[in-house]
Amino acid sequence: MQIKNIFWDVDGVLANLNYAYYYFLKNYPTYAEQYKDMKWEDLDKVLPINPKYGALDLKCHPTMGDQMDYDFCHHPEFFENRPLYPHVVETLRSLNEKGYRQFTLSASFDPEVKKRFLNKLLAPVSDFLTIECVGHGKFLHDTTKEGKFLECFEKYNLNPEETLLVDDRIYNMYAALNVGVLPLRMRCEFTTDLPDDLQWIHQVHNVAEVEDWLEQKGYLKLCRPSGQTDLPKTPTN
């Protein structure tokens, strides 16, 4: 089965959420004095990574997590301070030219607020990228993202077996598998290893590697050149 659809998580995949956290902790009035001397490489010491998350999250702060998350989410100066990673625009455009349908599936405290922000952040690719957002569940085992997947399958007439999710969070790997979507894991210096039962999932370190992987594995959706009747066969190994 060829991959035809790509769902991109935004935070930690397309945009540098860790940068936003770092700036927030060092500059937000409530926390600036405590963390003014914090170094970039100490982020995971301040925000110990929950094994089920596999990535940094303000909610994981041992004593102030909920308040930090609230403060961050309700102040646009900090919430929107997450630049796109290098090569995101070029890669998404290239994949669009090759025929992939592309979406975001991003979670937030308020999906409408997040969607407005993403429309600004991702304006260079807004002519083809469909932006979908979902509200955070209260617990890790909530099925909000799975439900949004199912909604998108119906809304856009997508086949889950032809769909890829690129995400950094471990619990979203399970969400993808539960609805029949192939997950691909994004890594950075602060992500932790996959659990044993997910070790088979391929991992990449930037969005350009996603396109390379699709080509190498034969999942590239081939476009029919003008006048051509037979497409090359997809490799089986």
Residue, then its C-alpha position, 0 to 999 in steps of 0.5 A: m500500500q502506497i502512502k498518499n496522505i501525511f499528517w504532521d504533528v506541529d510541535g516538535v516536528l514542524a516547529n521548535l516547541n523546545y525553543a518556546y519552552y526555553y524562552f518562556l522559562k527564562n523570561y516569564p515573570t513568575y519563573a525568570e528569576q529561578y531559571k535565568d541561569m538555565k542552559w539549553e542542555d538543562l531543559d530535560k532536567v527542569l522538565p523531566i520527560n514522562p516515559k509515555y510522552g517521550a518528549l519535553d512538556l511543561k506539564c511534567h515539571p514536578t511542582m508547577g507543571d499545570q500552572m506553567d502550562y496554563d501561563f504558557c498557553h494563555h500568553p501569545e508572546f510565549f505560546e507563539n514563539r516557536p519557529l519552524y525548523p529548517h527545510v520545513v517549507e521546502t520539504l512540504r512543498s516538494l511532497n505536495e508537488k509529488g502528489y501527497r495530501q498533507f495535514t496537520l493534526s496538532a493538539s492544544f488547550d483551545p483548538e481554535v486559538k491553535k488553528r489561528f496561530l498555525n494559519k500564521l505560522l504555516a502561511p507559506v504552505s497554506d495553499f495546500l496544507t490542511i490544518e486540523c487541531v484537536g483539544h488536549g485530553k485530560f489523561l494520556h489514555d484519552t482518545t481525542k486524537e484517535g477520534k480526530f483521525l477518524e473524523c478526518f478519514e470521513k471528512y476528507n475520504l482518506n484510507p488510514e492504510e494510505t496515511l502516515l503520521v509524523d510525530d514525536r510523542i510516544y503516546n501518539m504512536y499508539a494513537a496512530l496504530n489504533v486507527g490503522v495509520l503508519p507512525l514515523r517518529m521524529r527525534c531531537e536531543f530531548t526525545t527518549d527512546l521508544p519502548d520495546d513494543l514500538q522499536w520497529i517504528h522508523q525514526v528521523h531527525n528532521v522533515a527532509e529525512v521523511e521525504d528521503w525515507l518515503e523514497q527509499k522505502g518505495y512509499l513515494k506516491l508516483c505522479r503519472p507524467s503526461g502520456q505515460t500509461d504504466l507507472p514503475k512498480t513499487p519496490t517490495n523490500 
